[in-house]
């Protein structure tokens, strides 16, 4: 039985649809606008950056589960590398494909209880996926707020 897996798939698909929709709705000129200065960090906060980070949270979880690759995708998801809507959309498609393959890897809901080193402590696959959803939602919410702020700041 795959009822929980299908529910997780639906939740991830919902996040992905919102990411794609937000990317489509954000003018290219505002993707990396910084409407809210962040003096606490050197990382520039922008809608485009948060869209990329949301997708990276999903990618990290599924690469960890399927390949034991727990590295933060930060290095290959820098805004300098993904500086256009087309490049970001291509990255999102790669992440969505990784997610689909990862969920197909799970044959039944019992697989969600399997423990794996994620990356340093043993955790269930279910816990890893829930955390990835929460982290992706967090960055998606930030992206939505930043896009609105950038849009209002240009008025």
C-alpha positions in Angstrom: 0.0 0.0 0.0 1.3 3.5 -0.9 -1.3 5.8 0.6 1.3 7.9 2.6 3.7 7.9 -0.4 0.9 9.2 -2.6 0.0 11.9 -0.1 3.7 13.0 0.1 3.8 13.0 -3.7 0.8 15.2 -3.8 2.3 17.6 -1.2 5.6 17.8 -3.1 3.8 18.3 -6.4 1.8 21.2 -4.8 5.1 22.9 -3.7 6.5 22.4 -7.1 3.4 23.8 -8.8 3.6 26.9 -6.6 7.4 27.3 -7.3 6.7 27.1 -11.0 3.8 29.5 -10.8 5.8 32.0 -8.7 8.7 31.8 -11.2 6.3 32.5 -14.0 4.6 35.4 -12.2 7.9 37.1 -11.2 9.2 39.5 -13.8 12.8 38.6 -14.8 14.0 42.0 -13.6 12.7 41.2 -10.1 13.9 37.7 -9.7 17.0 38.7 -7.9 15.9 42.1 -6.6 16.7 42.7 -3.0 13.8 44.7 -1.6 14.6 43.8 2.0 18.2 44.3 3.1 19.6 41.6 5.3 22.4 42.9 7.4 22.9 39.6 9.3 24.2 37.7 6.4 26.3 38.0 3.2 23.7 36.0 1.3 21.4 38.3 -0.7 17.8 37.5 -0.1 15.7 37.6 -3.3 12.6 35.8 -4.6 14.7 34.0 -7.2 17.2 32.9 -4.6 14.5 31.5 -2.4 12.9 29.7 -5.3 16.2 28.0 -6.0 16.7 27.2 -2.3 13.2 25.7 -2.0 14.0 23.4 -4.9 17.4 22.6 -3.4 15.7 21.3 -0.2 13.7 18.8 -2.2 16.8 17.8 -4.3 18.9 17.3 -1.2 16.4 15.0 0.4 15.8 12.8 -2.6 19.5 12.6 -3.5 20.2 11.6 0.1 17.6 8.9 0.1 18.4 7.4 -3.3 22.2 8.0 -3.5 23.3 8.9 0.0 24.4 12.2 -1.4 23.6 14.6 1.5 25.6 17.6 0.2 23.8 20.9 0.2 23.1 21.8 -3.4 24.2 25.3 -2.6 27.4 25.0 -4.7 25.6 24.2 -7.9 22.5 26.4 -7.3 24.2 29.8 -6.9 22.2 32.6 -8.5 25.3 33.2 -10.6 24.8 29.8 -12.1 21.0 30.1 -12.3 20.7 33.7 -13.3 17.8 33.5 -15.7 14.2 32.3 -15.6 15.1 29.6 -18.2 18.0 28.3 -16.2 15.9 28.2 -13.0 13.1 26.4 -14.8 15.5 23.9 -16.2 16.9 23.3 -12.6 13.3 23.0 -11.3 12.5 20.3 -13.9 15.7 18.4 -12.9 14.6 18.6 -9.2 11.0 17.5 -10.0 12.4 14.5 -12.0 14.7 13.6 -9.1 11.7 13.7 -6.8 9.6 11.5 -9.0 12.3 8.9 -9.3 12.9 9.0 -5.6 9.2 8.4 -4.8 9.1 5.6 -7.3 12.0 4.1 -5.4 9.7 3.6 -2.5 7.5 0.5 -3.1 5.2 0.7 0.0 4.5 2.9 2.9 6.6 0.5 5.1 9.6 1.9 3.2 9.0 5.2 4.9 9.9 3.7 8.3 13.4 2.6 7.1 16.2 4.3 8.9 19.1 5.8 7.1 22.0 8.0 8.1 20.6 11.4 7.1 23.4 12.5 7.0 24.9 12.1 10.5 22.1 10.5 12.6 19.7 7.7 11.8 16.4 9.0 10.7 13.4 7.5 9.0 12.8 8.3 5.3 9.4 9.8 6.4 11.1 12.2 8.7 13.6 13.2 6.0 10.8 13.9 3.6 8.6 15.8 6.0 11.6 18.0 6.9 12.3 18.6 3.2 8.7 19.6 2.7 8.8 22.1 5.6 12.1 23.6 4.5 10.9 23.9 0.9 7.7 25.5 2.1 9.7 27.9 4.3 11.8 29.1 1.3 8.7 29.2 -0.9 6.9 31.5 1.5 9.9 33.8 1.7 10.0 33.9 -2.1 6.4 34.9 -2.2 6.9 37.7 0.3 10.0 38.9 -1.4 8.4 38.9 -4.8 5.5 41.1 -3.5 8.0 43.4 -1.7 10.1 43.8 -4.8 7.0 44.4 -6.9 5.8 47.1 -4.5 9.2 48.7 -4.2 9.3 49.5 -7.9 5.9 51.3 -7.8 
